[in-house]
Amino acid sequence: MKPSIAIIGAGLAGLTLARDLSPHADVTLFEKARGLGGRMSTRRNDTHQWDHGAQFFTARSSAFKTLLTPFIADGTVVEWQPNITTLSPDKAPFKRPWFEPHYVAAPAMNRLLKAMATDLEVRLSTRVEKVEQQQDKWRLLDENAALLGEFDWVISSAPLPQTRALLPARLLGDTLARYSMLPCYSLLLAIDDADLPCWDAAQVNNAPIRWIACNHRLPGRNREAGAIVVHSTSDWATAHLEDDQEAVKQQLIESFCALSGVNAKAITQAQLHRWRYALSSDVAEPDAEFVLNASARLAACGDWCLGGRVEAAFTSAHQLAAVLLKQL
Ligand SMILES: Cc1cc2nc3c(=O)[nH]c(=O)nc-3n(C[C@H](O)[C@H](O)[C@H](O)COP(=O)(O)OP(=O)(O)OC[C@H]3O[C@@H](n4cnc5c(N)ncnc54)[C@H](O)[C@@H]3O)c2cc1C
C-alpha cells in the first residue's frame, strides 16, 4: 500500500512536492486560501488585475528549467523583457538592464500554480489548525477541531512562522529557529492611461518603496487597464507593520508619486495588501534546503530555507522530495 502524505500549503513549494511524490504516495494538499497562488497570487476586480506577490522569477538550476520547459512551450510561462529603470529620490533615473532571463506566468502569476495542480488532490479553503500524533499516524484538524484526515507523513510548506506554529517544536524546533521572515506591503493602483510612466518597471533605492511595475504591461495582461504594483522595502514594512493601514497607504502613494512623477489625481483606485511573511531574510550559509525528521515522518520546506525566491521554493521542495522518495 502506498503511504499517505498530507502537505500543508499549495504554493509553489507544496505543489512541487506533490507532483514529485504523487506517483509513489497518496498525496493530499491542504490550502487555506480559496484559490491557488500563495505568494504568487493575483488579485482581480471588474476592471483591473494585479500580481501582488512575486512579480517575476529567474530560473538558474537545470531542475527548475526542466519544470518550466513544458509551461514555456504552452505559453503558461513567458519571458519578460521590460523597459526597466532605477529610481531614487535624490538621483537622476538610470537604466540597468537585466543580464539573465526573467519569467512571468501568463495571463496571471497564479496561472503557473493552477497548471501545476492538474491531477493533484487540493483541498482549498481548508486551514490546518492543528497537527497531532496518534500512535503511528498524524492527525490534521481544522479550526473547528474537525478531523481533516490521518496520514503517515505530514509536510508543511506554509511560511515559516505558520510552520513553526503547526509542527511540534520538540521534533523540528531547533532547526526551524535558524530561519526568519520579513514583511512587505503591496500597494495596488489603477491609473488613467495618459498619466502612466513611460518605463515598464523600476527598481527603487533610498525610499520606502523598492519596486514599481506597470503590471498591465507584463506579457499576456490586458494592456488597456493601467494597473500599477508597488512593493515597499522590508525595513519600512517592519517599522510600519502595525500602523493605521490608511496612513500606510497614503505614505506609499506619496512616495510613489514623488518617485514616478505620476499626479495623485490620476489614481482612480488604491488598495493595500500587508504581507506579514513575505520574504525570508538572507541565509548566508543555509543549513539545509529543507527540514526533515524521518523517524517522526515529519518535514518542512519552502523558500525560507534558501533566501526567499520563487526558485528557492521549488528547490527546497524538489530536494526534499528526492530524499523522501528513497524512504517511502
Ligand atoms: C510582495 C512579494 C514580492 C515578491 N517578489 C518576488 C520576486 O519578484 N521574485 C521571486 O522570485 N520571488 C518573489 N517573492 C517571493 C516568492 O513569492 C516566494 O518565494 C514563493 O512564492 C514562495 O512559495 P512557497 O510555496 O514557499 O510559499 P507560499 O507561496 O507562501 O505558499 C504557502 C501556502 O501555504 C498556505 N498556508 C499557510 N498556512 C496554512 C495552513 N495553516 N493551512 C493550510 N494552508 C496554509 C498559504 O495560504 C500559501 O498558499 C515575493 C514575495 C512577496 C510576498
Ligand as a Chemical Component Dictionary entry (heavy atoms), coordinates in Angstrom:
data_LIG
# 
_chem_comp.id                   LIG 
_chem_comp.type                 NON-POLYMER 
_chem_comp.pdbx_formal_charge   0 
_chem_comp.three_letter_code    LIG 
# 
loop_
_chem_comp_atom.comp_id 
_chem_comp_atom.atom_id 
_chem_comp_atom.alt_atom_id 
_chem_comp_atom.type_symbol 
_chem_comp_atom.charge 
_chem_comp_atom.model_Cartn_x 
_chem_comp_atom.model_Cartn_y 
_chem_comp_atom.model_Cartn_z 
_chem_comp_atom.pdbx_ordinal 
LIG C1  C1  C 0 5.416  41.058 -2.145 1  
LIG C2  C2  C 0 6.272  39.906 -2.607 2  
LIG C3  C3  C 0 7.109  40.069 -3.697 3  
LIG C4  C4  C 0 7.903  39.010 -4.142 4  
LIG N1  N1  N 0 8.676  39.189 -5.248 5  
LIG C5  C5  C 0 9.361  38.134 -5.749 6  
LIG C6  C6  C 0 10.033 38.240 -6.996 7  
LIG O1  O1  O 0 9.971  39.273 -7.670 8  
LIG N2  N2  N 0 10.743 37.155 -7.446 9  
LIG C7  C7  C 0 10.792 35.984 -6.741 10 
LIG O2  O2  O 0 11.441 35.026 -7.199 11 
LIG N3  N3  N 0 10.135 35.850 -5.556 12 
LIG C8  C8  C 0 9.425  36.891 -5.061 13 
LIG N4  N4  N 0 8.721  36.753 -3.896 14 
LIG C9  C9  C 0 8.847  35.500 -3.137 15 
LIG C10 C10 C 0 8.006  34.385 -3.745 16 
LIG O3  O3  O 0 6.681  34.809 -3.910 17 
LIG C11 C11 C 0 8.070  33.196 -2.789 18 
LIG O4  O4  O 0 9.430  32.837 -2.628 19 
LIG C12 C12 C 0 7.324  31.951 -3.245 20 
LIG O5  O5  O 0 6.100  32.258 -3.849 21 
LIG C13 C13 C 0 7.155  31.061 -2.033 22 
LIG O6  O6  O 0 6.446  29.884 -2.364 23 
LIG P1  P1  P 0 6.105  28.856 -1.194 24 
LIG O7  O7  O 0 5.340  27.745 -1.804 25 
LIG O8  O8  O 0 7.355  28.514 -0.444 26 
LIG O9  O9  O 0 5.207  29.674 -0.145 27 
LIG P2  P2  P 0 3.752  30.321 -0.334 28 
LIG O10 O10 O 0 3.543  30.803 -1.709 29 
LIG O11 O11 O 0 3.607  31.299 0.780  30 
LIG O12 O12 O 0 2.770  29.087 -0.117 31 
LIG C14 C14 C 0 2.416  28.626 1.167  32 
LIG C15 C15 C 0 0.915  28.338 1.185  33 
LIG O13 O13 O 0 0.576  27.809 2.468  34 
LIG C16 C16 C 0 -0.742 28.223 2.756  35 
LIG N5  N5  N 0 -0.944 28.049 4.202  36 
LIG C17 C17 C 0 -0.311 28.693 5.218  37 
LIG N6  N6  N 0 -0.744 28.248 6.410  38 
LIG C18 C18 C 0 -1.660 27.271 6.151  39 
LIG C19 C19 C 0 -2.471 26.425 6.971  40 
LIG N7  N7  N 0 -2.412 26.503 8.303  41 
LIG N8  N8  N 0 -3.302 25.549 6.368  42 
LIG C20 C20 C 0 -3.389 25.469 5.008  43 
LIG N9  N9  N 0 -2.652 26.258 4.182  44 
LIG C21 C21 C 0 -1.800 27.142 4.741  45 
LIG C22 C22 C 0 -0.771 29.664 2.282  46 
LIG O14 O14 O 0 -2.097 30.113 2.068  47 
LIG C23 C23 C 0 0.056  29.579 0.993  48 
LIG O15 O15 O 0 -0.766 29.401 -0.145 49 
LIG C24 C24 C 0 7.877  37.774 -3.454 50 
LIG C25 C25 C 0 7.021  37.608 -2.366 51 
LIG C26 C26 C 0 6.207  38.653 -1.954 52 
LIG C27 C27 C 0 5.256  38.440 -0.805 53 
# 
loop_
_chem_comp_bond.comp_id 
_chem_comp_bond.atom_id_1 
_chem_comp_bond.atom_id_2 
_chem_comp_bond.value_order 
_chem_comp_bond.pdbx_ordinal 
LIG C1  C2  SING 1  
LIG C2  C3  SING 2  
LIG C2  C26 DOUB 3  
LIG C3  C4  DOUB 4  
LIG C4  N1  SING 5  
LIG C4  C24 SING 6  
LIG N1  C5  DOUB 7  
LIG C5  C6  SING 8  
LIG C5  C8  SING 9  
LIG C6  O1  DOUB 10 
LIG C6  N2  SING 11 
LIG N2  C7  SING 12 
LIG C7  O2  DOUB 13 
LIG C7  N3  SING 14 
LIG N3  C8  DOUB 15 
LIG C8  N4  SING 16 
LIG N4  C9  SING 17 
LIG N4  C24 SING 18 
LIG C9  C10 SING 19 
LIG C10 O3  SING 20 
LIG C10 C11 SING 21 
LIG C11 O4  SING 22 
LIG C11 C12 SING 23 
LIG C12 O5  SING 24 
LIG C12 C13 SING 25 
LIG C13 O6  SING 26 
LIG O6  P1  SING 27 
LIG P1  O7  DOUB 28 
LIG P1  O8  SING 29 
LIG P1  O9  SING 30 
LIG O9  P2  SING 31 
LIG P2  O10 DOUB 32 
LIG P2  O11 SING 33 
LIG P2  O12 SING 34 
LIG O12 C14 SING 35 
LIG C14 C15 SING 36 
LIG C15 O13 SING 37 
LIG C15 C23 SING 38 
LIG O13 C16 SING 39 
LIG C16 N5  SING 40 
LIG C16 C22 SING 41 
LIG N5  C17 SING 42 
LIG N5  C21 SING 43 
LIG C17 N6  DOUB 44 
LIG N6  C18 SING 45 
LIG C18 C19 SING 46 
LIG C18 C21 DOUB 47 
LIG C19 N7  SING 48 
LIG C19 N8  DOUB 49 
LIG N8  C20 SING 50 
LIG C20 N9  DOUB 51 
LIG N9  C21 SING 52 
LIG C22 O14 SING 53 
LIG C22 C23 SING 54 
LIG C23 O15 SING 55 
LIG C24 C25 DOUB 56 
LIG C25 C26 SING 57 
LIG C26 C27 SING 58 
# 
